[in-house]
Amino acid sequence: MTTNLSAFAYVDCEYKLFNMERPSLSPSNAIRSGTACALLLSESASNVMSTLTHTLLVWSLLGACCPAQTPAFKVLPWNDHAAAISLTFDDARPVQLDVAVPELNKRHLRATLFVTVSKLTRLDGWRQAHLQGHEIGNHSVSHEHPSELTKASEEIQVEDAKQFLDSNFQCDVSIFAYPYAELSPGLQFWVKKYNFAARGWRGDGNLLYVTSDTEPDWYNLPSQPIYTKYDAAVYKGWIGRAMAMGAWTTIQIHGIGDPSTGFEPIPQDRFLFLLDYLKNQQHEGLWIAPFGEVAAYLRAQKILEQVQSQNYKNDQKFTWEVPSPFPRGVVLKVKPIGQGHQHLYQSGRELHRNGSGDYSVSFDLRELTVGGQL
């Protein structure tokens, strides 16, 4: 490369020298011409070397610092399941303690209990349900329409209910369900301050189903309310559609059995059918988990998918920020992409594959390294 460039420079130099206006080619003129040519060659070689050095430096920096163009791993949707369903129960109705929780426990299913504080009785029973694995969510202090709230009462409905639930359940309650599935800018402001996800708008058609390749509105996630008139085929259709779409949908339940137990109660035989059908679909790859658990997994997945890596030799390092508020303990299922055996590390410790060949990545640790040995 250097020889060819020098040759070109020499030819160019010679051309310019021999096309100068020269009185004669005397010895002194020849010496001056040779000197000029040598100076031009020296300057040309210096420029070439400077350009090459600069180019090599830029490429080395790009190789070390630029984001990777090819993903190093894939986060497996829905905790490595085909689809997801969340069962939610509203208003802290006694029938939920008497019927729903025992029947869920028999089938080893967990649900979300969105508690309206002013309607809460039998506190010890709700605490026991929480200890059995059911999730507690905020459903406001007194279940008001947003249009009836003042600016001050909007804050009270969210903040006071959270403080009561945090204190009495010894946990950080950071999910919310809007009463009547109605929103207002003021209410949503306080919901965003204290929660990482909220169940709200009922949606329409496919919008009732959240797919893992979309970024939903975390503070207005859709749900499907149960109505007394719905038969078993409706619920089978909801679940079948979620499985076919590879999506997540949330089912909203109030009363069970008698009309006095709550809004649009589901007949008890249909409720038991729904639980049995869900349990059967669990064996087909359906993830049945509380609302906040699924929302946290999906939100953490979306954050990791947007992270760009920094390359260091053969390793790619990924770092991310955890939203606040956000639940602790979220673990993502990850599968490396690429040929050969990849090594995954967090906080300097190598991760090991599970029985399915995947890795469990702690979202709390905020970093992941993929590549060779550290």
Secondary structure, 3 states (H helix, E strand, C coil): CHHHHHHHHHHHHHHHHHCCCCCCCCHHHHHHHHHHHHHHHHHHHHHHHHHHHHHHHHHHHHHHHCCCCCCCEEECHHHHCCEEEEEEEECCCHHHHHHHHHHHHHCCCCCEEEECHHHCCCHHHHHHHHHCCCEEEECCCCCCCHHHCCHHHHHHHHHHHHHHHHHHHCCCCCEEECHHHCCCHHHHHHHHHHCCEEECCCCCHHHHCEECCCCCCCCCECCEECCCCCCHHHHHHHHHHHHHHCEEEEEEECCECCHHHCCCCECHHHHHHHHHHHHHHHCCCEEECCHHHHHHHHHHHHHHHCCCCEEECCEEEEECCCCCCCCCCCEEEEEECCCCCCEEEECCEECCCCCCCCEEEEHHHCEEEEECCC
